[in-house]
Structure formats: C-alpha cells, structure tokens
Amino acid sequence: MATVDPFRSYNFKLDISGLTEGHFTEVSGLGVKIESISYREAGNKQIVRHLPGQVDFAQVTLRYGLTSSRELWDWLQSAVAGNVVRKNVSIIQLDTKGDGEETRWNLIDAWPTEWKAATLNAAEKTVAIESLTLVFDGLERA
C-alpha cells in the first residue's frame, strides 16, 4: 500500500467568478455544521434521539495583499449599497508542485459581509494584508 502524503496548506488559489485573480495569502473558517434536534420518544423518557436540523455554512475569511485593484472593494461596496451580488467562489487545493489541482471547494452564491483594512505600520517591512469575509448558501467538494 502506497503512502499518501497530505496536501500543503500553502499551495492554493482562489477563483471568484467575474473577478481576476488576487494575491491571496490565507483562507480560513471553511466549515459546515448540521444542528441536532433532540426529542424524547413517548413511553421511553430515558432515551434522547436526534434528528438533523438546519445546516449552517461557516463564514470564510480571505486574506490578500493590498493592490491597486478595486474589484473586491467594488464587490463589497455593492453589498453596502444594498445590491448584493452573489458569486461562486472556488478554493482550489494544488499539488505539492503548486501547478496541478488536487481538489476544490465550491462556495455557492457567496457575497461579502465584512472587510478589514490592512494594518499600516512604518516600523515593519511587511506586505499590507486586507481581509474580506464571505457568507454563502451552498458548499460542494469537487
């Protein structure tokens, strides 16, 4: 049996429909939770059973290097103005060489719900990193 190595967390890219590629440094928060509805059967009060309830997709935060591109900012501002533009977003896990796709998670009908500006500090020589938090209505793994 061959050993299967885990994917490297630094080899990924994002594809946001209708937007050009950004310089993304981190994706965090991806997850799903299915609520459990507890109930007791009649005549057997000692046993608690569970039914599946509401599905909740966790918010995903994208961190990216600040550039002169206004595409993510304009997408956010559209939502701020009350015109939510939903886009499909793919988080693509690359192979160890960084050029082949291993798997992807598709966020269906995503839109921005929060933005945080880059920390500016004259004493540090680092890249200015902004963050954008997305909510979405569906999740697929391809």
Contact map, one row per residue, 1 for C-alpha under 8 A:
1110000000000000000000000000000000000000000000000000000000000000000000000000000000000000000000000000000000000000000000000000000000000000000000
1111000000000000000000000000000000000000000000000000000000000000000000000000000000000000000000000000000000000000000000000000000000000000000000
1111100000000000000000000000000000000000000000000000000000000000000000000000000000000000000000000000000000000000000000000000000000000000000000
0111110000000000000000000000000000000000000000000000000000000000000000000000000000000000000000000000000000000000000000000000000000000000000000
0011111000000000000000000000000000000000000000000000000000000000000000000000000000000000000000000000000000000000000000000000000000000000000000
0001111100000000000000000000000000000000000000000000000000000000000000000000000000000000000000000000000000000000000000000000000000000000000000
0000111110100000000000000000000000000000000000000000000000000000000000000000000000000000000011110000000000000000000000000000000000000000000000
0000011111100000000000000000000000000000000000000000000000000000000000000000000000000000000000110000000000000000000000000000000000000000000000
0000001111110000000000000000000000000000000000000000000000000000000000000000000000000000000000000000000000000000000000000000000000000000000000
0000000111110000000000000000000000000000000000000000000000000000000000000000000000000000000000000000000000000000000000000000000000000000000000
0000001111111000000000000000000000000000000000000000000000000000000000000000000000000000000011110100000000000000000000000000000000000000000000
0000000011111100000000000000000000000000000000000000000000000000000000000000000000000000001111000100000000000000000000000000000000000000000000
0000000000111110000000010000000000000000000000000000000000000000000000000000000000000000001111000000000000000000000000000000000000000000000000
0000000000011111000011010000000000000000000000000000000000000000000000000000000000000000111100000000000000000000000000000000000000000000000000
0000000000001111101110000000000000000000000000000000000000000000000000000000000000000000111100000000000000000000000000000000000000000000000000
0000000000000111111110000000000000000000000000000000000000000000000000000000000000000011110000000000000000000000000000000000000000000000000000
0000000000000011111000000000000000000000000000000000000000000000000000000000000000000011100000000000000000000000000000000000000000000000000000
0000000000000001111100000000000000000000000000000000000000000000000000000000000000000010000000000000000000000000000000000000000000000000000000
0000000000000011111110000000000000000000000000000000000000000000000000110000000000000000000000000000000000000000000000000000000000000000000000
0000000000000011011111000000000000000000000000000000000000000000000000100000000000000000000000000000000000000000000000000000000000000000000000
0000000000000111001111100000000000000000000000000000000000000000000000000000000000000000000000000000000000000000000000000000000000000000000000
0000000000000100000111110000000000000000000000000000000000000001100000000000000000000000000000000000000000000000000000000000000000000000000000
0000000000000000000011111000000000000000000000000000000000000001100000000000000000000000000000000000000000000000000000000000000000000000000000
0000000000001100000001111110000000000000000000000000000000000111100000000000000000000000000000000000000000000000000000000000000000000000000000
0000000000000000000000111110000000000000000000000000000000000111100000000000000000000000000000000000000000000000000000000000000000000000000000
0000000000000000000000011111000000000000000000000000000000001111000000000000000000000000000000000000000000000000000000000000000000000000000000
0000000000000000000000011111110000000000000000000000000000011110000000000000000000000000000000000000000000000000000000000000000000000000000000
0000000000000000000000000111110000000000000000000000000000011100000000000000000000000000000000000000000000000000000000000000000000000000000000
0000000000000000000000000011111000000000000000000000000001111000000000000000000000000000000000000000000000000000000000000000000000000000000000
0000000000000000000000000011111100000000000000000000000011110000000000000000000000000000000000000000000000000000000000000000000000000000000000
0000000000000000000000000000111110000000000000000000000011100000000000000000000000000000000000000000000000000000000000000000000000000000000000
0000000000000000000000000000011111000000000000000000001111000000000000000000000000000000000000000000000000000000000000000000000000000000000000
0000000000000000000000000000001111100000000000000000001111000000000000000000000000000000000000000000000000000000000000000000000000000000000000
0000000000000000000000000000000111110000000000000001111100000000000000000000000000000000000000000000000000000000000000000000000000000000000000
0000000000000000000000000000000011111000000000000001111100000000000000000000000000000000000000000000000000000000000000000000000000000000000000
0000000000000000000000000000000001111100000000000111110000000000000000000000000000000000000000000000000000000000000000000000000000000000000000
0000000000000000000000000000000000111110000000000111100000000000000000000000000000000000000000000000000000000000000000000000000000000000000000
0000000000000000000000000000000000011111000000011110000000000000000000000000000000000000000000000000000000000000000000000000000000000000000000
0000000000000000000000000000000000001111100000011110000000000000000000000000000000000000000000000000000000000000000000000000000000000000000000
0000000000000000000000000000000000000111110111111000000000000000000000000000000000000000000000000000000000000000000000000000000000000000000000
0000000000000000000000000000000000000011111110111000000000000000000000000000000000000000000000000000000000000000000000000000000000000000000000
0000000000000000000000000000000000000001111110000000000000000000000000000000000000000000000000000000000000000000000000000000000000000000000000
0000000000000000000000000000000000000000111110000000000000000000000000000000000000000000000000000000000000000000000000000000000000000000000000
0000000000000000000000000000000000000001111111100000000000000000000000000000000000000000000000000000000000000000000000000000000000000000000000
0000000000000000000000000000000000000001111111110000000000000000000000000000000000000000000000000000000000000000000000000000000000000000000000
0000000000000000000000000000000000000001000111110000000000000000000000000000000000000000000000000000000000000000000000000000000000000000000000
0000000000000000000000000000000000000001100111111000000000000000000000000000000000000000000000000000000000000000000000000000000000000000000000
0000000000000000000000000000000000000111100011111100000000000000000000000000000000000000000000000000000000000000000000000000000000000000000000
0000000000000000000000000000000000000111100000111110000000000000000000000000000000000000000000000000000000000000000000000000000000000000000000
0000000000000000000000000000000000011110000000011111000000000000000000000000000000000000000000000000000000000000000000000000000000000000000000
0000000000000000000000000000000000011110000000001111100000000000000000000000000000000000000000000000000000000000000000000000000000000000000000
0000000000000000000000000000000001111000000000000111110000000000000000000000000000000000000000000000000000000000000000000000000000000000000000
0000000000000000000000000000000001111000000000000011111000000000000000000000000000000000000000000000000000000000000000000000000000000000000000
0000000000000000000000000000000001110000000000000001111100000000000000000000000000000000000000000000000000000000000000000000000000000000000000
0000000000000000000000000000000111100000000000000000111110000000000000000000000000000000000000000000000000000000000000000000000000000000000000
0000000000000000000000000000000111100000000000000000011111000000000000000000000000000000000000000000000000000000000000000000000000000000000000
0000000000000000000000000000011110000000000000000000001111100000000000000000000000000000000000000000000000000000000000000000000000000011111000
0000000000000000000000000000111110000000000000000000000111110000000000000000000000000000000000000000000000000000000000000000000000000010000000
0000000000000000000000000000111000000000000000000000000011111000000000000000000000000000000000000000000000000000000000000000000000001111000000
0000000000000000000000000011110000000000000000000000000001111100000000000000000000000000000000000000000000000000000000000000000000001110000000
0000000000000000000000000111100000000000000000000000000000111110000000000000000000000000000000000000000000000000000000000000000000111100000000
0000000000000000000000011111000000000000000000000000000000011111000000000000000000000000000000000000000000000000000000000000000000111100000000
0000000000000000000000011110000000000000000000000000000000001111100000000000000000000000000000000000000000000000000000000000000011110000000000
0000000000000000000001111100000000000000000000000000000000000111110000000000000000000000000000000000000000000000000000000000000011100000000000
0000000000000000000001111000000000000000000000000000000000000011111000000000000000000000000000000000000000000000000000000000001111000000000000
0000000000000000000000000000000000000000000000000000000000000001111100000000000000000000000000000000000000000000000001000000001111000000000000
0000000000000000000000000000000000000000000000000000000000000000111110000000000000000000000000000000000000000000000000000000000000000000000000
0000000000000000000000000000000000000000000000000000000000000000011111000000000000000000000000000000000000000000000000000000000000000000000000
0000000000000000000000000000000000000000000000000000000000000000001111110000000000000000000000000000000000000000000000000000000000000000000000
0000000000000000000000000000000000000000000000000000000000000000000111111100000000000000000000000000000000000000000000000000000000000000000000
0000000000000000001100000000000000000000000000000000000000000000000011111110000000000000000000000000000000000000000000000000000000000000000000
0000000000000000001000000000000000000000000000000000000000000000000011111111000000000000000000000000000000000000000000000000000000000000000000
0000000000000000000000000000000000000000000000000000000000000000000001111111100000000000000000000000000000000000000000000000000000000000000000
0000000000000000000000000000000000000000000000000000000000000000000001111111110000000000000000000000000000000000000000000000000000000000000000
0000000000000000000000000000000000000000000000000000000000000000000000111111111000001000000000000000000000000001000000000000000000000000000000
0000000000000000000000000000000000000000000000000000000000000000000000011111111100000000000000000000000000000011111000000000000000000000000000
0000000000000000000000000000000000000000000000000000000000000000000000001111111110000000000000000000000000000000000000000000000000000000000000
0000000000000000000000000000000000000000000000000000000000000000000000000111111111111000000000000000000000000000000000000000000000000000000000
0000000000000000000000000000000000000000000000000000000000000000000000000011111111111000000000000000000000000011100000000000000000000000000000
0000000000000000000000000000000000000000000000000000000000000000000000000001111111110000000000000000000000000000000000000000000000000000000000
0000000000000000000000000000000000000000000000000000000000000000000000000000111111100000000000000000000000000000000000000000000000000000000000
0000000000000000000000000000000000000000000000000000000000000000000000000000011111110000000000000000000000000000000000000000000000000000000000
0000000000000000000000000000000000000000000000000000000000000000000000000000011111111000000000000000000000000000000000000000000000000000000000
0000000000000000000000000000000000000000000000000000000000000000000000000000011101111100000000000000000000000010000000000000000000000000000000
0000000000000000000000000000000000000000000000000000000000000000000000000010011000111110000000000000000000000010000000000000000000000000000000
0000000000000000000000000000000000000000000000000000000000000000000000000000000000011111000000000000000000001110000000000000000000000000000000
0000000000000001110000000000000000000000000000000000000000000000000000000000000000001111100000000000000000011110000000000000000000000000000000
0000000000000001100000000000000000000000000000000000000000000000000000000000000000000111110000000000000001111100000000000000000000000000000000
0000000000000111100000000000000000000000000000000000000000000000000000000000000000000011111000000000000001111100000000000000000000000000000000
0000000000000111000000000000000000000000000000000000000000000000000000000000000000000001111100000000000111100000000000000000000000000000000000
0000000000011110000000000000000000000000000000000000000000000000000000000000000000000000111110000000000111100000000000000000000000000000000000
0000000000011110000000000000000000000000000000000000000000000000000000000000000000000000011111000000111110000000000000000000000000000000000000
0000001000111000000000000000000000000000000000000000000000000000000000000000000000000000001111100000111100000000000000000000000000000000000000
0000001000111000000000000000000000000000000000000000000000000000000000000000000000000000000111111111111000000000000000000000000000000000000000
0000001100100000000000000000000000000000000000000000000000000000000000000000000000000000000011111111110000000000000000000000000000000000000000
0000001100100000000000000000000000000000000000000000000000000000000000000000000000000000000001111110000000000000000000000000000000000000000000
0000000000000000000000000000000000000000000000000000000000000000000000000000000000000000000001111111000000000000000000000000000000000000000000
0000000000110000000000000000000000000000000000000000000000000000000000000000000000000000000001111111000000000000000000000000000000000000000000
0000000000000000000000000000000000000000000000000000000000000000000000000000000000000000000001111111100000000000000000000000000000000000000000
0000000000000000000000000000000000000000000000000000000000000000000000000000000000000000000001101111110000000000000000000000000000000000000000
0000000000000000000000000000000000000000000000000000000000000000000000000000000000000000000111100011111100000000000000000000000000000000000000
0000000000000000000000000000000000000000000000000000000000000000000000000000000000000000000111100001111100000000000000000000000000000000000000
0000000000000000000000000000000000000000000000000000000000000000000000000000000000000000000111000000111110000000000000000000000000000000000011
0000000000000000000000000000000000000000000000000000000000000000000000000000000000000000011110000000111111000000000000000000000000000000000011
0000000000000000000000000000000000000000000000000000000000000000000000000000000000000000011100000000001111100000000000000000000000000000001111
0000000000000000000000000000000000000000000000000000000000000000000000000000000000000001111000000000000111110000000000000000000000000000001111
0000000000000000000000000000000000000000000000000000000000000000000000000000000000000001111000000000000011111100000000000000000000000001111100
0000000000000000000000000000000000000000000000000000000000000000000000000000000000000011100000000000000001111100000000000000000000000001111100
0000000000000000000000000000000000000000000000000000000000000000000000000000000000000111100000000000000000111110000000000000000000000001110000
0000000000000000000000000000000000000000000000000000000000000000000000000000000000000111100000000000000000111111000000000000000000000111100000
0000000000000000000000000000000000000000000000000000000000000000000000000001001000011110000000000000000000001111100000000000000000000111000000
0000000000000000000000000000000000000000000000000000000000000000000000000011001000000000000000000000000000000111111000000000000000011110000000
0000000000000000000000000000000000000000000000000000000000000000000000000001001000000000000000000000000000000011111000000000000000011110000000
0000000000000000000000000000000000000000000000000000000000000000000000000001000000000000000000000000000000000001111100000000000000011100000000
0000000000000000000000000000000000000000000000000000000000000000000000000001000000000000000000000000000000000001111110000000000001111000000000
0000000000000000000000000000000000000000000000000000000000000000000000000000000000000000000000000000000000000000011111000000000001110000000000
0000000000000000000000000000000000000000000000000000000000000000000000000000000000000000000000000000000000000000001111100000000011100000000000
0000000000000000000000000000000000000000000000000000000000000000010000000000000000000000000000000000000000000000000111110000000111100000000000
0000000000000000000000000000000000000000000000000000000000000000000000000000000000000000000000000000000000000000000011111000000111000000000000
0000000000000000000000000000000000000000000000000000000000000000000000000000000000000000000000000000000000000000000001111100000100000000000000
0000000000000000000000000000000000000000000000000000000000000000000000000000000000000000000000000000000000000000000000111111000000000000000000
0000000000000000000000000000000000000000000000000000000000000000000000000000000000000000000000000000000000000000000000011111100000000000000000
0000000000000000000000000000000000000000000000000000000000000000000000000000000000000000000000000000000000000000000000001111100000000000000000
0000000000000000000000000000000000000000000000000000000000000000000000000000000000000000000000000000000000000000000000001111110000000000000000
0000000000000000000000000000000000000000000000000000000000000000000000000000000000000000000000000000000000000000000000000111111000000000000000
0000000000000000000000000000000000000000000000000000000000000000000000000000000000000000000000000000000000000000000000000001111100000000000000
0000000000000000000000000000000000000000000000000000000000000000110000000000000000000000000000000000000000000000000000000000111110000000000000
0000000000000000000000000000000000000000000000000000000000000000110000000000000000000000000000000000000000000000000001110000011111000000000000
0000000000000000000000000000000000000000000000000000000000000011110000000000000000000000000000000000000000000000000011100000001111100000000000
0000000000000000000000000000000000000000000000000000000000000011110000000000000000000000000000000000000000000000001111100000000111110000000000
0000000000000000000000000000000000000000000000000000000000001111000000000000000000000000000000000000000000000000001111000000000011111000000000
0000000000000000000000000000000000000000000000000000000000001110000000000000000000000000000000000000000000000001111100000000000001111100000000
0000000000000000000000000000000000000000000000000000000000111100000000000000000000000000000000000000000000000001111000000000000000111110000000
0000000000000000000000000000000000000000000000000000000000111100000000000000000000000000000000000000000000000111110000000000000000011111000000
0000000000000000000000000000000000000000000000000000000011110000000000000000000000000000000000000000000000000111100000000000000000001111100000
0000000000000000000000000000000000000000000000000000000010100000000000000000000000000000000000000000000000111110000000000000000000000111111000
0000000000000000000000000000000000000000000000000000000010000000000000000000000000000000000000000000000000111100000000000000000000000011111000
0000000000000000000000000000000000000000000000000000000010000000000000000000000000000000000000000000000000111000000000000000000000000001111100
0000000000000000000000000000000000000000000000000000000010000000000000000000000000000000000000000000000011110000000000000000000000000001111110
0000000000000000000000000000000000000000000000000000000000000000000000000000000000000000000000000000000011110000000000000000000000000000011111
0000000000000000000000000000000000000000000000000000000000000000000000000000000000000000000000000000001111000000000000000000000000000000001111
0000000000000000000000000000000000000000000000000000000000000000000000000000000000000000000000000000001111000000000000000000000000000000000111
